[in-house]
Amino acid sequence: EVMNSLGQVVTKGAINNASDNAATLNLSALDAGIYMVRVNAKNINFAKKIVLR
C-alpha cells in the first residue's frame, strides 16, 4: 500500500509477478509529494519513504 504524508492510504494492491526480488509500482496517478510505500508478505515487512517530483 502507498500512504500520503497524512497517513491516508492512497493506493493498494497485490504484487503477483515479482521476480528477482523486484516489483514495479505505477505511481503516475499520484501528485508530487512525500509518500510511504509499505509491503507486507509472508517473510517480508518493508516500508520506504519516497518523494515524487
mmCIF file as Biopython writes it, N, C-alpha, C and O atoms, coordinates in Angstrom:
data_model
#
loop_
_atom_site.group_PDB
_atom_site.id
_atom_site.type_symbol
_atom_site.label_atom_id
_atom_site.label_alt_id
_atom_site.label_comp_id
_atom_site.label_asym_id
_atom_site.label_entity_id
_atom_site.label_seq_id
_atom_site.pdbx_PDB_ins_code
_atom_site.Cartn_x
_atom_site.Cartn_y
_atom_site.Cartn_z
_atom_site.occupancy
_atom_site.B_iso_or_equiv
_atom_site.auth_seq_id
_atom_site.auth_asym_id
_atom_site.pdbx_PDB_model_num
ATOM 1   N N  . GLU A ? 1  ? 0.838  -1.181  0.000   1.0 0.0 1  A 1 
ATOM 2   C CA . GLU A ? 1  ? 0.000  0.000   0.000   1.0 0.0 1  A 1 
ATOM 3   C C  . GLU A ? 1  ? 0.875  1.232   0.000   1.0 0.0 1  A 1 
ATOM 4   O O  . GLU A ? 1  ? 2.027  1.193   0.434   1.0 0.0 1  A 1 
ATOM 5   N N  . VAL A ? 2  ? 0.317  2.333   -0.493  1.0 0.0 2  A 1 
ATOM 6   C CA . VAL A ? 2  ? 1.023  3.609   -0.545  1.0 0.0 2  A 1 
ATOM 7   C C  . VAL A ? 2  ? 0.210  4.607   0.258   1.0 0.0 2  A 1 
ATOM 8   O O  . VAL A ? 2  ? -0.994 4.754   0.052   1.0 0.0 2  A 1 
ATOM 9   N N  . MET A ? 3  ? 0.888  5.298   1.183   1.0 0.0 3  A 1 
ATOM 10  C CA . MET A ? 3  ? 0.216  6.274   2.041   1.0 0.0 3  A 1 
ATOM 11  C C  . MET A ? 3  ? 0.800  7.657   1.799   1.0 0.0 3  A 1 
ATOM 12  O O  . MET A ? 3  ? 1.991  7.805   1.525   1.0 0.0 3  A 1 
ATOM 13  N N  . ASN A ? 4  ? -0.060 8.669   1.904   1.0 0.0 4  A 1 
ATOM 14  C CA . ASN A ? 4  ? 0.414  10.039  1.761   1.0 0.0 4  A 1 
ATOM 15  C C  . ASN A ? 4  ? 1.011  10.521  3.079   1.0 0.0 4  A 1 
ATOM 16  O O  . ASN A ? 4  ? 1.091  9.757   4.040   1.0 0.0 4  A 1 
ATOM 17  N N  . SER A ? 5  ? 1.428  11.778  3.129   1.0 0.0 5  A 1 
ATOM 18  C CA . SER A ? 5  ? 2.091  12.307  4.322   1.0 0.0 5  A 1 
ATOM 19  C C  . SER A ? 5  ? 1.152  12.427  5.516   1.0 0.0 5  A 1 
ATOM 20  O O  . SER A ? 5  ? 1.609  12.632  6.640   1.0 0.0 5  A 1 
ATOM 21  N N  . LEU A ? 6  ? -0.156 12.303  5.288   1.0 0.0 6  A 1 
ATOM 22  C CA . LEU A ? 6  ? -1.128 12.337  6.381   1.0 0.0 6  A 1 
ATOM 23  C C  . LEU A ? 6  ? -1.443 10.938  6.905   1.0 0.0 6  A 1 
ATOM 24  O O  . LEU A ? 6  ? -2.228 10.785  7.841   1.0 0.0 6  A 1 
ATOM 25  N N  . GLY A ? 7  ? -0.834 9.923   6.307   1.0 0.0 7  A 1 
ATOM 26  C CA . GLY A ? 7  ? -1.071 8.548   6.729   1.0 0.0 7  A 1 
ATOM 27  C C  . GLY A ? 7  ? -2.273 7.902   6.072   1.0 0.0 7  A 1 
ATOM 28  O O  . GLY A ? 7  ? -2.655 6.788   6.432   1.0 0.0 7  A 1 
ATOM 29  N N  . GLN A ? 8  ? -2.874 8.590   5.112   1.0 0.0 8  A 1 
ATOM 30  C CA . GLN A ? 8  ? -4.031 8.044   4.403   1.0 0.0 8  A 1 
ATOM 31  C C  . GLN A ? 8  ? -3.562 7.124   3.276   1.0 0.0 8  A 1 
ATOM 32  O O  . GLN A ? 8  ? -2.636 7.461   2.539   1.0 0.0 8  A 1 
ATOM 33  N N  . VAL A ? 9  ? -4.199 5.971   3.146   1.0 0.0 9  A 1 
ATOM 34  C CA . VAL A ? 9  ? -3.863 5.048   2.062   1.0 0.0 9  A 1 
ATOM 35  C C  . VAL A ? 9  ? -4.398 5.629   0.762   1.0 0.0 9  A 1 
ATOM 36  O O  . VAL A ? 9  ? -5.599 5.866   0.631   1.0 0.0 9  A 1 
ATOM 37  N N  . VAL A ? 10 ? -3.503 5.860   -0.203  1.0 0.0 10 A 1 
ATOM 38  C CA . VAL A ? 10 ? -3.915 6.432   -1.482  1.0 0.0 10 A 1 
ATOM 39  C C  . VAL A ? 10 ? -4.008 5.384   -2.578  1.0 0.0 10 A 1 
ATOM 40  O O  . VAL A ? 10 ? -4.697 5.594   -3.577  1.0 0.0 10 A 1 
ATOM 41  N N  . THR A ? 11 ? -3.332 4.271   -2.409  1.0 0.0 11 A 1 
ATOM 42  C CA . THR A ? 11 ? -3.469 3.153   -3.337  1.0 0.0 11 A 1 
ATOM 43  C C  . THR A ? 11 ? -2.956 1.889   -2.660  1.0 0.0 11 A 1 
ATOM 44  O O  . THR A ? 11 ? -2.050 1.933   -1.828  1.0 0.0 11 A 1 
ATOM 45  N N  . LYS A ? 12 ? -3.544 0.782   -3.027  1.0 0.0 12 A 1 
ATOM 46  C CA . LYS A ? 12 ? -3.067 -0.500  -2.509  1.0 0.0 12 A 1 
ATOM 47  C C  . LYS A ? 12 ? -3.393 -1.575  -3.519  1.0 0.0 12 A 1 
ATOM 48  O O  . LYS A ? 12 ? -4.299 -1.420  -4.339  1.0 0.0 12 A 1 
ATOM 49  N N  . GLY A ? 13 ? -2.670 -2.637  -3.458  1.0 0.0 13 A 1 
ATOM 50  C CA . GLY A ? 13 ? -2.912 -3.723  -4.387  1.0 0.0 13 A 1 
ATOM 51  C C  . GLY A ? 13 ? -1.968 -4.868  -4.124  1.0 0.0 13 A 1 
ATOM 52  O O  . GLY A ? 13 ? -1.122 -4.807  -3.232  1.0 0.0 13 A 1 
ATOM 53  N N  . ALA A ? 14 ? -2.122 -5.907  -4.905  1.0 0.0 14 A 1 
ATOM 54  C CA . ALA A ? 14 ? -1.294 -7.106  -4.768  1.0 0.0 14 A 1 
ATOM 55  C C  . ALA A ? 14 ? -0.234 -7.116  -5.854  1.0 0.0 14 A 1 
ATOM 56  O O  . ALA A ? 14 ? -0.470 -6.680  -6.981  1.0 0.0 14 A 1 
ATOM 57  N N  . ILE A ? 15 ? 0.927  -7.618  -5.500  1.0 0.0 15 A 1 
ATOM 58  C CA . ILE A ? 15 ? 2.002  -7.812  -6.469  1.0 0.0 15 A 1 
ATOM 59  C C  . ILE A ? 15 ? 2.090  -9.307  -6.718  1.0 0.0 15 A 1 
ATOM 60  O O  . ILE A ? 15 ? 2.497  -10.074 -5.846  1.0 0.0 15 A 1 
ATOM 61  N N  . ASN A ? 16 ? 1.702  -9.708  -7.923  1.0 0.0 16 A 1 
ATOM 62  C CA . ASN A ? 16 ? 1.623  -11.135 -8.221  1.0 0.0 16 A 1 
ATOM 63  C C  . ASN A ? 16 ? 2.831  -11.672 -8.977  1.0 0.0 16 A 1 
ATOM 64  O O  . ASN A ? 16 ? 3.180  -12.844 -8.833  1.0 0.0 16 A 1 
ATOM 65  N N  . ASN A ? 17 ? 3.466  -10.834 -9.774  1.0 0.0 17 A 1 
ATOM 66  C CA . ASN A ? 17 ? 4.522  -11.331 -10.655 1.0 0.0 17 A 1 
ATOM 67  C C  . ASN A ? 17 ? 5.894  -10.781 -10.299 1.0 0.0 17 A 1 
ATOM 68  O O  . ASN A ? 17 ? 6.687  -10.477 -11.191 1.0 0.0 17 A 1 
ATOM 69  N N  . ALA A ? 18 ? 6.184  -10.648 -9.026  1.0 0.0 18 A 1 
ATOM 70  C CA . ALA A ? 18 ? 7.500  -10.159 -8.622  1.0 0.0 18 A 1 
ATOM 71  C C  . ALA A ? 18 ? 8.543  -11.237 -8.910  1.0 0.0 18 A 1 
ATOM 72  O O  . ALA A ? 18 ? 8.353  -12.410 -8.589  1.0 0.0 18 A 1 
ATOM 73  N N  . SER A ? 19 ? 9.637  -10.814 -9.515  1.0 0.0 19 A 1 
ATOM 74  C CA . SER A ? 19 ? 10.715 -11.761 -9.783  1.0 0.0 19 A 1 
ATOM 75  C C  . SER A ? 19 ? 12.041 -11.112 -9.420  1.0 0.0 19 A 1 
ATOM 76  O O  . SER A ? 19 ? 12.164 -9.887  -9.440  1.0 0.0 19 A 1 
ATOM 77  N N  . ASP A ? 20 ? 13.022 -11.924 -9.092  1.0 0.0 20 A 1 
ATOM 78  C CA . ASP A ? 20 ? 14.348 -11.425 -8.718  1.0 0.0 20 A 1 
ATOM 79  C C  . ASP A ? 20 ? 14.271 -10.390 -7.606  1.0 0.0 20 A 1 
ATOM 80  O O  . ASP A ? 20 ? 15.042 -9.432  -7.583  1.0 0.0 20 A 1 
ATOM 81  N N  . ASN A ? 21 ? 13.335 -10.591 -6.686  1.0 0.0 21 A 1 
ATOM 82  C CA . ASN A ? 21 ? 13.159 -9.684  -5.548  1.0 0.0 21 A 1 
ATOM 83  C C  . ASN A ? 21 ? 12.879 -8.251  -5.982  1.0 0.0 21 A 1 
ATOM 84  O O  . ASN A ? 21 ? 13.267 -7.307  -5.294  1.0 0.0 21 A 1 
ATOM 85  N N  . ALA A ? 22 ? 12.210 -8.083  -7.115  1.0 0.0 22 A 1 
ATOM 86  C CA . ALA A ? 22 ? 11.884 -6.750  -7.617  1.0 0.0 22 A 1 
ATOM 87  C C  . ALA A ? 22 ? 10.429 -6.724  -8.066  1.0 0.0 22 A 1 
ATOM 88  O O  . ALA A ? 22 ? 9.879  -7.727  -8.521  1.0 0.0 22 A 1 
ATOM 89  N N  . ALA A ? 23 ? 9.827  -5.563  -7.927  1.0 0.0 23 A 1 
ATOM 90  C CA . ALA A ? 23 ? 8.454  -5.374  -8.392  1.0 0.0 23 A 1 
ATOM 91  C C  . ALA A ? 23 ? 8.328  -3.944  -8.901  1.0 0.0 23 A 1 
ATOM 92  O O  . ALA A ? 23 ? 9.083  -3.063  -8.492  1.0 0.0 23 A 1 
ATOM 93  N N  . THR A ? 24 ? 7.384  -3.723  -9.783  1.0 0.0 24 A 1 
ATOM 94  C CA . THR A ? 24 ? 7.157  -2.397  -10.345 1.0 0.0 24 A 1 
ATOM 95  C C  . THR A ? 24 ? 5.813  -1.879  -9.877  1.0 0.0 24 A 1 
ATOM 96  O O  . THR A ? 24 ? 4.807  -2.588  -9.914  1.0 0.0 24 A 1 
ATOM 97  N N  . LEU A ? 25 ? 5.813  -0.642  -9.441  1.0 0.0 25 A 1 
ATOM 98  C CA . LEU A ? 25 ? 4.591  0.004   -8.994  1.0 0.0 25 A 1 
ATOM 99  C C  . LEU A ? 25 ? 4.341  1.218   -9.872  1.0 0.0 25 A 1 
ATOM 100 O O  . LEU A ? 25 ? 5.244  2.037   -10.044 1.0 0.0 25 A 1 
ATOM 101 N N  . ASN A ? 26 ? 3.153  1.364   -10.432 1.0 0.0 26 A 1 
ATOM 102 C CA . ASN A ? 26 ? 2.822  2.526   -11.246 1.0 0.0 26 A 1 
ATOM 103 C C  . ASN A ? 26 ? 2.235  3.599   -10.337 1.0 0.0 26 A 1 
ATOM 104 O O  . ASN A ? 26 ? 1.120  3.454   -9.837  1.0 0.0 26 A 1 
ATOM 105 N N  . LEU A ? 27 ? 2.984  4.673   -10.124 1.0 0.0 27 A 1 
ATOM 106 C CA . LEU A ? 27 ? 2.542  5.764   -9.260  1.0 0.0 27 A 1 
ATOM 107 C C  . LEU A ? 27 ? 2.244  7.027   -10.060 1.0 0.0 27 A 1 
ATOM 108 O O  . LEU A ? 27 ? 2.193  8.119   -9.495  1.0 0.0 27 A 1 
ATOM 109 N N  . SER A ? 28 ? 2.050  6.890   -11.351 1.0 0.0 28 A 1 
ATOM 110 C CA . SER A ? 28 ? 1.866  8.053   -12.219 1.0 0.0 28 A 1 
ATOM 111 C C  . SER A ? 28 ? 0.596  8.836   -11.905 1.0 0.0 28 A 1 
ATOM 112 O O  . SER A ? 28 ? 0.508  10.013  -12.255 1.0 0.0 28 A 1 
ATOM 113 N N  . ALA A ? 29 ? -0.380 8.223   -11.262 1.0 0.0 29 A 1 
ATOM 114 C CA . ALA A ? 29 ? -1.632 8.916   -10.942 1.0 0.0 29 A 1 
ATOM 115 C C  . ALA A ? 29 ? -1.514 9.774   -9.680  1.0 0.0 29 A 1 
ATOM 116 O O  . ALA A ? 29 ? -2.429 10.536  -9.368  1.0 0.0 29 A 1 
ATOM 117 N N  . LEU A ? 30 ? -0.401 9.659   -8.954  1.0 0.0 30 A 1 
ATOM 118 C CA . LEU A ? 30 ? -0.240 10.403  -7.707  1.0 0.0 30 A 1 
ATOM 119 C C  . LEU A ? 30 ? 0.390  11.765  -7.960  1.0 0.0 30 A 1 
ATOM 120 O O  . LEU A ? 30 ? 1.212  11.924  -8.863  1.0 0.0 30 A 1 
ATOM 121 N N  . ASP A ? 31 ? -0.004 12.739  -7.157  1.0 0.0 31 A 1 
ATOM 122 C CA . ASP A ? 31 ? 0.584  14.072  -7.229  1.0 0.0 31 A 1 
ATOM 123 C C  . ASP A ? 31 ? 1.988  14.055  -6.644  1.0 0.0 31 A 1 
ATOM 124 O O  . ASP A ? 31 ? 2.360  13.126  -5.927  1.0 0.0 31 A 1 
ATOM 125 N N  . ALA A ? 32 ? 2.760  15.085  -6.951  1.0 0.0 32 A 1 
ATOM 126 C CA . ALA A ? 32 ? 4.086  15.237  -6.357  1.0 0.0 32 A 1 
ATOM 127 C C  . ALA A ? 32 ? 3.937  15.338  -4.844  1.0 0.0 32 A 1 
ATOM 128 O O  . ALA A ? 32 ? 2.986  15.940  -4.345  1.0 0.0 32 A 1 
ATOM 129 N N  . GLY A ? 33 ? 4.878  14.747  -4.118  1.0 0.0 33 A 1 
ATOM 130 C CA . GLY A ? 33 ? 4.826  14.805  -2.665  1.0 0.0 33 A 1 
ATOM 131 C C  . GLY A ? 33 ? 5.596  13.667  -2.040  1.0 0.0 33 A 1 
ATOM 132 O O  . GLY A ? 33 ? 6.289  12.915  -2.726  1.0 0.0 33 A 1 
ATOM 133 N N  . ILE A ? 34 ? 5.469  13.545  -0.727  1.0 0.0 34 A 1 
ATOM 134 C CA . ILE A ? 34 ? 6.154  12.508  0.035   1.0 0.0 34 A 1 
ATOM 135 C C  . ILE A ? 34 ? 5.159  11.398  0.356   1.0 0.0 34 A 1 
ATOM 136 O O  . ILE A ? 34 ? 4.050  11.659  0.822   1.0 0.0 34 A 1 
ATOM 137 N N  . TYR A ? 35 ? 5.563  10.168  0.104   1.0 0.0 35 A 1 
ATOM 138 C CA . TYR A ? 35 ? 4.704  9.011   0.323   1.0 0.0 35 A 1 
ATOM 139 C C  . TYR A ? 35 ? 5.477  7.923   1.061   1.0 0.0 35 A 1 
ATOM 140 O O  . TYR A ? 35 ? 6.708  7.915   1.059   1.0 0.0 35 A 1 
ATOM 141 N N  . MET A ? 36 ? 4.756  7.020   1.681   1.0 0.0 36 A 1 
ATOM 142 C CA . MET A ? 36 ? 5.337  5.852   2.323   1.0 0.0 36 A 1 
ATOM 143 C C  . MET A ? 36 ? 4.811  4.624   1.589   1.0 0.0 36 A 1 
ATOM 144 O O  . MET A ? 36 ? 3.600  4.435   1.471   1.0 0.0 36 A 1 
ATOM 145 N N  . VAL A ? 37 ? 5.721  3.794   1.099   1.0 0.0 37 A 1 
ATOM 146 C CA . VAL A ? 37 ? 5.346  2.539   0.447   1.0 0.0 37 A 1 
ATOM 147 C C  . VAL A ? 37 ? 5.573  1.429   1.464   1.0 0.0 37 A 1 
ATOM 148 O O  . VAL A ? 37 ? 6.664  1.298   2.020   1.0 0.0 37 A 1 
ATOM 149 N N  . ARG A ? 38 ? 4.538  0.633   1.702   1.0 0.0 38 A 1 
ATOM 150 C CA . ARG A ? 38 ? 4.641  -0.454  2.673   1.0 0.0 38 A 1 
ATOM 151 C C  . ARG A ? 38 ? 4.291  -1.772  1.991   1.0 0.0 38 A 1 
ATOM 152 O O  . ARG A ? 38 ? 3.261  -1.890  1.329   1.0 0.0 38 A 1 
ATOM 153 N N  . VAL A ? 39 ? 5.163  -2.758  2.164   1.0 0.0 39 A 1 
ATOM 154 C CA . VAL A ? 39 ? 4.971  -4.090  1.585   1.0 0.0 39 A 1 
ATOM 155 C C  . VAL A ? 39 ? 4.903  -5.094  2.725   1.0 0.0 39 A 1 
ATOM 156 O O  . VAL A ? 39 ? 5.791  -5.143  3.576   1.0 0.0 39 A 1 
ATOM 157 N N  . ASN A ? 40 ? 3.858  -5.882  2.734   1.0 0.0 40 A 1 
ATOM 158 C CA . ASN A ? 40 ? 3.702  -6.954  3.716   1.0 0.0 40 A 1 
ATOM 159 C C  . ASN A ? 40 ? 3.525  -8.265  2.961   1.0 0.0 40 A 1 
ATOM 160 O O  . ASN A ? 40 ? 2.589  -8.418  2.177   1.0 0.0 40 A 1 
ATOM 161 N N  . ALA A ? 41 ? 4.422  -9.198  3.202   1.0 0.0 41 A 1 
ATOM 162 C CA . ALA A ? 41 ? 4.353  -10.517 2.571   1.0 0.0 41 A 1 
ATOM 163 C C  . ALA A ? 41 ? 4.650  -11.562 3.633   1.0 0.0 41 A 1 
ATOM 164 O O  . ALA A ? 41 ? 4.833  -11.236 4.806   1.0 0.0 41 A 1 
ATOM 165 N N  . LYS A ? 42 ? 4.695  -12.802 3.220   1.0 0.0 42 A 1 
ATOM 166 C CA . LYS A ? 42 ? 4.908  -13.887 4.180   1.0 0.0 42 A 1 
ATOM 167 C C  . LYS A ? 42 ? 6.132  -13.651 5.055   1.0 0.0 42 A 1 
ATOM 168 O O  . LYS A ? 42 ? 6.038  -13.701 6.282   1.0 0.0 42 A 1 
ATOM 169 N N  . ASN A ? 43 ? 7.265  -13.398 4.439   1.0 0.0 43 A 1 
ATOM 170 C CA . ASN A ? 43 ? 8.510  -13.258 5.187   1.0 0.0 43 A 1 
ATOM 171 C C  . ASN A ? 43 ? 9.068  -11.844 5.166   1.0 0.0 43 A 1 
ATOM 172 O O  . ASN A ? 43 ? 10.185 -11.616 5.632   1.0 0.0 43 A 1 
ATOM 173 N N  . ILE A ? 44 ? 8.313  -10.892 4.636   1.0 0.0 44 A 1 
ATOM 174 C CA . ILE A ? 44 ? 8.840  -9.539  4.459   1.0 0.0 44 A 1 
ATOM 175 C C  . ILE A ? 44 ? 7.836  -8.510  4.961   1.0 0.0 44 A 1 
ATOM 176 O O  . ILE A ? 44 ? 6.659  -8.543  4.600   1.0 0.0 44 A 1 
ATOM 177 N N  . ASN A ? 45 ? 8.308  -7.614  5.781   1.0 0.0 45 A 1 
ATOM 178 C CA . ASN A ? 45 ? 7.568  -6.411  6.147   1.0 0.0 45 A 1 
ATOM 179 C C  . ASN A ? 45 ? 8.525  -5.261  5.910   1.0 0.0 45 A 1 
ATOM 180 O O  . ASN A ? 45 ? 9.566  -5.163  6.559   1.0 0.0 45 A 1 
ATOM 181 N N  . PHE A ? 46 ? 8.166  -4.386  4.970   1.0 0.0 46 A 1 
ATOM 182 C CA . PHE A ? 46 ? 9.095  -3.383  4.487   1.0 0.0 46 A 1 
ATOM 183 C C  . PHE A ? 46 ? 8.367  -2.064  4.315   1.0 0.0 46 A 1 
ATOM 184 O O  . PHE A ? 46 ? 7.241  -2.039  3.819   1.0 0.0 46 A 1 
ATOM 185 N N  . ALA A ? 47 ? 8.994  -0.970  4.719   1.0 0.0 47 A 1 
ATOM 186 C CA . ALA A ? 47 ? 8.432  0.360   4.491   1.0 0.0 47 A 1 
ATOM 187 C C  . ALA A ? 47 ? 9.545  1.268   3.998   1.0 0.0 47 A 1 
ATOM 188 O O  . ALA A ? 47 ? 10.676 1.197   4.478   1.0 0.0 47 A 1 
ATOM 189 N N  . LYS A ? 48 ? 9.215  2.127   3.033   1.0 0.0 48 A 1 
ATOM 190 C CA . LYS A ? 48 ? 10.203 3.033   2.454   1.0 0.0 48 A 1 
ATOM 191 C C  . LYS A ? 48 ? 9.538  4.353   2.110   1.0 0.0 48 A 1 
ATOM 192 O O  . LYS A ? 48 ? 8.480  4.382   1.482   1.0 0.0 48 A 1 
ATOM 193 N N  . LYS A ? 49 ? 10.169 5.449   2.527   1.0 0.0 49 A 1 
ATOM 194 C CA . LYS A ? 49 ? 9.675  6.778   2.173   1.0 0.0 49 A 1 
ATOM 195 C C  . LYS A ? 49 ? 10.172 7.112   0.775   1.0 0.0 49 A 1 
ATOM 196 O O  . LYS A ? 49 ? 11.343 6.905   0.459   1.0 0.0 49 A 1 
ATOM 197 N N  . ILE A ? 50 ? 9.272  7.632   -0.064  1.0 0.0 50 A 1 
ATOM 198 C CA . ILE A ? 50 ? 9.650  8.051   -1.410  1.0 0.0 50 A 1 
ATOM 199 C C  . ILE A ? 50 ? 9.176  9.478   -1.644  1.0 0.0 50 A 1 
ATOM 200 O O  . ILE A ? 50 ? 8.227  9.939   -1.010  1.0 0.0 50 A 1 
ATOM 201 N N  . VAL A ? 51 ? 9.837  10.164  -2.550  1.0 0.0 51 A 1 
ATOM 202 C CA . VAL A ? 51 ? 9.462  11.520  -2.929  1.0 0.0 51 A 1 
ATOM 203 C C  . VAL A ? 51 ? 9.161  11.516  -4.419  1.0 0.0 51 A 1 
ATOM 204 O O  . VAL A ? 51 ? 10.009 11.143  -5.229  1.0 0.0 51 A 1 
ATOM 205 N N  . LEU A ? 52 ? 7.954  11.932  -4.776  1.0 0.0 52 A 1 
ATOM 206 C CA . LEU A ? 52 ? 7.573  12.066  -6.186  1.0 0.0 52 A 1 
ATOM 207 C C  . LEU A ? 52 ? 7.681  13.532  -6.562  1.0 0.0 52 A 1 
ATOM 208 O O  . LEU A ? 52 ? 7.193  14.405  -5.844  1.0 0.0 52 A 1 
ATOM 209 N N  . ARG A ? 53 ? 8.322  13.797  -7.691  1.0 0.0 53 A 1 
ATOM 210 C CA . ARG A ? 53 ? 8.501  15.186  -8.146  1.0 0.0 53 A 1 
ATOM 211 C C  . ARG A ? 53 ? 7.764  15.441  -9.421  1.0 0.0 53 A 1 
ATOM 212 O O  . ARG A ? 53 ? 7.805  16.554  -9.945  1.0 0.0 53 A 1 
#
